[in-house]
Amino acid sequence: MFSFLKNTLVPLLLLSQAGPGAAASPAYPTAPELSFLYTAYVKCEGTLMESRGPHGIRKAIPIVGGNFTGPHLSGEILDVGADWGLTDPQTSVFSADTRYNLRTHDGENIFIQTSGPKSPSGQLHLRLVFETGSEKYYWLNNVLGRFMM
Ligand SMILES: *[C@@H]1O[C@H](CO)[C@@H](O)[C@H](O)[C@H]1NC(C)=O
């Protein structure tokens, strides 16, 4: 479950795909390199809703604030979002499914979606998708993000 996220600020490490990697060998493509994007503290509140449905147990965990700090991107997390995570009825594994908003220190808005299951080690490795109309941060629309927690 996700209980460690409730009523707390959680440090999160975010990695994003860097530019083009080394030249691929003909036999195996090289793995893309990752570069650090930011560390985030995501403030969540207690579960607002928990309901068993056709895909498992769906929760609604409000995301009410926090911040993010990195070399190219920093700012605050707005009080407008939630994690609508789902617990797989067969494995009891929780998968996060969040949507929330970032506001950069220079006033730009970024919509973010993250998703992914908790790994057997207990770590969360989330996939991230950014969306922004900001000219300055438009490059984020093409970033493939990975969130480690
Ligand atoms: C982000 O939030 C954490 C937890 O409240 C706090 O310790 C940290 O100082 C904040 N960072 C910034 C840059 O505001």
The ligand as a Gaussian input file, in Angstrom:
#p B3LYP/6-31G(d) Opt

LIG

0 1
 C       11.007000      21.486000       0.345000
 O       10.205000      20.923000       1.343000
 C       10.948000      20.285000       2.361000
 C        9.964000      19.630000       3.298000
 O        9.078000      20.546000       3.820000
 C       11.816000      21.288000       3.072000
 O       12.587000      20.645000       4.044000
 C       12.731000      21.940000       2.060000
 O       13.467000      22.976000       2.695000
 C       11.915000      22.531000       0.926000
 N       12.834000      23.019000      -0.097000
 C       12.692000      24.209000      -0.626000
 C       13.693000      24.575000      -1.677000
 O       11.789000      24.975000      -0.306000

